[in-house]
Amino acid sequence: MHVPVLKKEVLKYLDPKPNENFVDCTFGEGGHAKAILEKNGPEGKVLGIEWDETQAKKISAEKPDKRLIVVCGNFANLKSIVRDHSFGQVHGILFDLGISSWHLEESGRGFTFRKDEPLDMRFSESSEFTAEDIINKYPENEIARILKEYGQERFARSIAGKIVEIRSARRITRTVQLVNAVMAATATWYHRRKTHPATKTFQALRMAVNQELENIAKALPQALDILESEGKLAVISFHSLEDKIVKNFIREQAAQRRLTILTKKPVLPSREEIKLNLRCRSARLRVAVKAEI
């Protein structure tokens, strides 16, 4: 079941008022958007951007609230999406950069090491580039760089070496093959930890396939441009590299007096929320408000 992360805190900081418009840049299963729609009626709208065609079609088929506009697209193109749909004033923008429960549990695209699935990892099936491409075509040093940079994997070189060794005999196409490579390349003590040894490898490949860091870096300046004066920008990140991009952007814009920081430190999920939804444990919420023009 999908549980929107930090929902109460997002509503507190975005503070949706009647007839205000919001953009949910990572619509997913719509938990945050639906919560906003409960607050911004009777005329306020939400533009939900969903990169995954399957999810977008599913939402459209459900015929949701008429005040919800769901668009299939990449938030890296945020400005043009908002313009093309004549959305009007934007009073708040939300990014929830975490992977959805649907992608992990139902998509069948190899996002999880807990199932035997094709090594795909694309958020959008219209993208040509897959995790299988990286694993089978990239040179060893580039695979190691991806695992180290995006996954902060301490055994990056060893895992990359094992991948290259295995693929020389047989193409790696399934998640179970990748998990076996990681297990063979890492120390025994690494297997005894609470976190699965393949966690960081899968995370790194997913981030590389979908260019996640590049996309958020492109989207943040666009978000600031389209916000109304005193509009709110809220970003939930789950990875230190994502959070660094968000933190630096907000601080730079605050120094230029284009933004005012509302969260001096990132807002973290409560113990109670973590108990209910373990996946939210690494979530970080940062919020800023656009300065008056």
C-alpha positions as CSV (number, residue, x, y, z in Angstrom):
1,M,0.0,0.0,0.0
2,H,1.3,3.5,-0.9
3,V,1.8,5.8,2.1
4,P,2.8,9.4,1.3
5,V,6.0,10.3,3.2
6,L,5.9,13.2,5.6
7,K,2.3,14.1,4.5
8,K,1.5,16.1,7.7
9,E,4.7,18.1,7.5
10,V,4.3,18.8,3.7
11,L,0.8,20.1,4.4
12,K,2.1,22.2,7.3
13,Y,4.7,24.0,5.2
14,L,2.9,24.2,1.9
15,D,-0.1,25.4,3.8
16,P,-2.6,25.1,0.9
17,K,-5.4,27.7,1.0
18,P,-8.7,27.8,-0.9
19,N,-8.3,28.3,-4.6
20,E,-4.5,28.0,-4.7
21,N,-2.8,26.0,-7.4
22,F,0.0,23.4,-6.7
23,V,2.3,21.3,-8.8
24,D,3.2,17.8,-7.6
25,C,6.3,17.0,-9.7
26,T,6.4,13.3,-8.7
27,F,2.8,12.3,-8.6
28,G,3.2,8.6,-8.2
29,E,0.1,7.2,-6.6
30,G,-1.1,10.7,-5.7
31,G,-1.0,10.6,-1.9
32,H,0.4,14.1,-1.5
33,A,-1.7,15.6,-4.3
34,K,-5.0,14.2,-2.8
35,A,-4.1,15.7,0.6
36,I,-3.6,19.1,-1.1
37,L,-6.9,18.8,-3.0
38,E,-8.7,18.4,0.3
39,K,-7.4,21.8,1.4
40,N,-7.4,24.0,-1.8
41,G,-11.0,23.8,-3.0
42,P,-13.3,24.8,-4.4
43,E,-11.4,26.1,-7.4
44,G,-7.8,25.3,-6.5
45,K,-6.0,22.8,-8.8
46,V,-3.1,20.4,-8.7
47,L,-1.0,19.6,-11.7
48,G,0.5,16.1,-11.2
49,I,3.5,15.2,-13.3
50,E,4.2,11.4,-13.6
51,W,7.1,10.2,-15.7
52,D,5.8,6.6,-15.9
53,E,3.3,6.0,-18.7
54,T,1.7,3.0,-17.0
55,Q,1.0,5.0,-13.8
56,A,-0.3,8.0,-15.7
57,K,-2.7,5.9,-17.8
58,K,-3.9,4.1,-14.6
59,I,-4.6,7.5,-12.9
60,S,-6.5,8.8,-15.9
61,A,-8.6,5.7,-16.1
62,E,-9.7,6.1,-12.5
63,K,-11.2,9.5,-13.4
64,P,-9.9,11.4,-10.4
65,D,-11.0,14.8,-9.0
66,K,-11.7,17.2,-11.9
67,R,-9.4,19.7,-10.2
68,L,-6.5,17.3,-10.7
69,I,-4.6,17.4,-14.0
70,V,-2.3,14.5,-14.5
71,V,0.5,14.8,-17.2
72,C,2.9,12.2,-18.3
73,G,6.3,13.8,-18.4
74,N,9.7,14.3,-16.9
75,F,9.9,17.1,-14.3
76,A,13.2,18.1,-15.8
77,N,10.9,19.8,-18.3
78,L,8.8,21.4,-15.6
79,K,8.5,24.9,-17.1
80,S,7.3,23.8,-20.5
81,I,4.8,21.3,-18.9
82,V,3.2,24.0,-16.8
83,R,3.2,26.4,-19.8
84,D,1.8,23.9,-22.3
85,H,-1.1,23.1,-20.0
86,S,-1.9,26.8,-19.3
87,F,-2.0,26.0,-15.6
88,G,-2.0,29.6,-14.4
89,Q,-0.5,30.8,-11.1
90,V,1.5,28.3,-9.1
91,H,1.4,28.8,-5.3
92,G,3.4,25.7,-4.3
93,I,5.6,23.0,-5.8
94,L,6.4,19.6,-4.3
95,F,9.1,17.1,-5.3
96,D,9.1,13.7,-3.6
97,L,12.3,12.1,-4.9
98,G,11.7,8.6,-3.5
99,I,10.9,5.5,-5.5
100,S,7.3,4.5,-5.2
101,S,5.9,1.3,-3.7
102,W,4.4,0.5,-7.1
103,H,7.7,0.5,-8.8
104,L,9.3,-1.7,-6.2
105,E,6.4,-4.2,-5.8
106,E,4.4,-4.2,-9.0
107,S,6.3,-2.7,-12.0
108,G,8.4,-5.9,-12.7
109,R,11.2,-3.7,-13.9
110,G,14.0,-4.9,-11.6
111,F,14.0,-2.1,-9.1
112,T,14.2,-4.5,-6.2
113,F,16.8,-7.2,-5.3
114,R,14.0,-9.2,-3.6
115,K,12.5,-10.5,-6.8
116,D,13.9,-12.2,-10.0
117,E,13.0,-9.6,-12.7
118,P,14.6,-8.2,-15.9
119,L,17.4,-5.6,-15.2
120,D,15.4,-2.6,-16.5
121,M,15.1,0.1,-13.8
122,R,13.6,2.7,-16.1
123,F,10.9,5.0,-14.6
124,S,9.7,5.6,-18.2
125,E,9.6,2.6,-20.6
126,S,10.0,5.1,-23.5
127,S,13.6,5.6,-22.4
128,E,15.9,3.4,-24.3
129,F,18.7,3.1,-21.7
130,T,18.4,0.3,-19.1
131,A,20.4,-1.1,-16.2
132,E,21.1,-4.1,-18.3
133,D,22.9,-1.7,-20.8
134,I,25.2,-0.4,-18.0
135,I,26.0,-3.8,-16.6
136,N,26.8,-5.4,-20.0
137,K,28.3,-2.5,-22.0
138,Y,30.1,-0.1,-19.7
139,P,33.8,-0.6,-18.9
140,E,34.7,-1.8,-15.5
141,N,36.0,1.5,-14.2
142,E,32.8,3.3,-15.2
143,I,30.6,0.8,-13.4
144,A,32.8,1.2,-10.4
145,R,32.4,5.0,-10.6
146,I,28.6,4.7,-10.8
147,L,28.5,2.4,-7.8
148,K,30.8,4.6,-5.8
149,E,29.4,8.0,-6.7
150,Y,25.6,7.2,-6.7
151,G,25.6,4.3,-4.2
152,Q,28.5,5.2,-2.0
153,E,29.3,1.5,-2.2
154,R,32.6,0.7,-0.4
155,F,33.0,-2.5,-2.5
156,A,32.4,-0.7,-5.8
157,R,35.6,-1.8,-7.5
158,S,35.2,-5.4,-6.4
159,I,31.6,-5.6,-7.5
160,A,32.4,-4.0,-10.9
161,G,35.2,-6.5,-11.4
162,K,32.9,-9.4,-10.6
163,I,30.3,-8.1,-13.0
164,V,32.8,-7.9,-15.8
165,E,34.1,-11.4,-15.1
166,I,30.6,-12.9,-15.1
167,R,29.4,-11.0,-18.2
168,S,32.4,-12.3,-20.2
169,A,30.9,-15.7,-20.0
170,R,27.2,-14.9,-20.1
171,R,25.1,-11.7,-20.5
172,I,23.7,-10.4,-17.2
173,T,19.9,-9.8,-17.8
174,R,18.2,-10.6,-14.4
175,T,18.2,-9.1,-11.0
176,V,19.1,-12.4,-9.4
177,Q,22.3,-12.6,-11.5
178,L,23.3,-9.1,-10.3
179,V,22.6,-10.0,-6.6
180,N,24.7,-13.1,-7.0
181,A,27.6,-11.0,-8.4
182,V,27.3,-8.6,-5.4
183,M,27.3,-11.4,-2.9
184,A,30.4,-13.0,-4.5
185,A,32.3,-9.7,-4.6
186,T,31.7,-8.6,-1.0
187,A,33.0,-9.7,2.4
188,T,31.1,-12.1,4.6
189,W,30.7,-9.6,7.3
190,Y,28.9,-7.3,4.8
191,H,26.3,-10.0,4.4
192,R,25.4,-10.1,8.1
193,R,24.3,-6.4,8.3
194,K,20.7,-5.4,8.5
195,T,21.0,-3.7,5.1
196,H,21.1,-6.1,2.2
197,P,24.5,-6.1,0.4
198,A,22.9,-5.3,-2.9
199,T,21.0,-2.2,-1.7
200,K,23.5,0.4,-2.7
201,T,24.3,-1.3,-6.1
202,F,20.6,-1.3,-7.1
203,Q,20.2,2.3,-5.9
204,A,23.2,3.5,-7.9
205,L,22.1,1.8,-11.1
206,R,18.5,3.2,-10.8
207,M,19.9,6.7,-10.3
208,A,22.2,6.4,-13.2
209,V,19.6,4.9,-15.6
210,N,17.1,7.7,-14.8
211,Q,19.6,10.5,-14.5
212,E,18.0,11.4,-11.2
213,L,20.6,13.9,-9.9
214,E,20.8,15.7,-13.3
215,N,17.0,16.0,-13.5
216,I,16.5,17.6,-10.0
217,A,19.4,20.0,-10.8
218,K,17.6,21.0,-14.0
219,A,14.1,21.3,-12.3
220,L,14.9,23.4,-9.3
221,P,15.7,26.7,-11.1
222,Q,12.6,26.1,-13.3
223,A,10.5,25.7,-10.1
224,L,11.7,29.0,-8.7
225,D,10.9,30.7,-12.0
226,I,7.3,29.6,-12.2
227,L,6.4,30.1,-8.5
228,E,4.3,33.1,-7.6
229,S,5.7,35.5,-5.1
230,E,5.5,33.9,-1.6
231,G,5.0,30.5,-3.3
232,K,6.5,27.5,-1.5
233,L,9.0,25.0,-2.8
234,A,9.1,21.7,-0.9
235,V,11.5,18.9,-1.7
236,I,11.7,15.4,0.0
237,S,15.0,13.6,-0.7
238,F,16.2,10.2,0.3
239,H,19.8,10.3,-0.7
240,S,22.7,12.5,0.5
241,L,23.6,13.5,-3.0
242,E,20.0,14.6,-3.8
243,D,19.8,16.5,-0.5
244,K,23.1,18.2,-1.2
245,I,21.8,19.5,-4.5
246,V,18.6,20.8,-2.9
247,K,20.4,22.3,0.1
248,N,23.0,24.1,-2.0
249,F,20.3,25.4,-4.4
250,I,18.1,26.8,-1.6
251,R,21.1,28.4,0.1
252,E,22.4,30.0,-3.1
253,Q,19.0,31.4,-3.9
254,A,18.6,32.6,-0.3
255,A,21.9,34.4,-0.5
256,Q,20.6,36.2,-3.5
257,R,17.3,37.0,-1.6
258,R,15.2,35.1,-4.1
259,L,14.2,32.5,-1.5
260,T,13.7,32.5,2.2
261,I,14.5,29.2,4.0
262,L,11.6,27.9,6.1
263,T,13.5,24.7,7.3
264,K,16.9,25.7,8.8
265,K,17.5,22.0,9.2
266,P,15.8,19.2,7.2
267,V,12.5,17.9,8.6
268,L,12.8,14.2,9.4
269,P,10.0,11.6,9.8
270,S,8.9,10.9,13.3
271,R,9.5,7.6,15.1
272,E,5.9,6.8,14.7
273,E,5.9,7.3,10.9
274,I,9.1,5.2,10.6
275,K,7.4,2.4,12.5
276,L,4.4,2.5,10.1
277,N,6.6,3.0,6.9
278,L,10.2,1.8,7.2
279,R,11.0,3.1,3.7
280,C,10.6,6.7,4.9
281,R,13.5,6.5,7.4
282,S,16.0,8.3,5.2
283,A,13.5,11.0,4.1
284,R,14.6,14.7,4.4
285,L,12.2,17.6,3.8
286,R,13.5,21.1,2.9
287,V,11.2,24.0,2.3
288,A,11.7,27.6,1.1
289,V,9.4,30.4,0.1
290,K,9.9,32.7,-2.9
291,A,10.6,36.3,-2.0
292,E,8.2,39.0,-2.8
293,I,8.9,40.7,-6.1
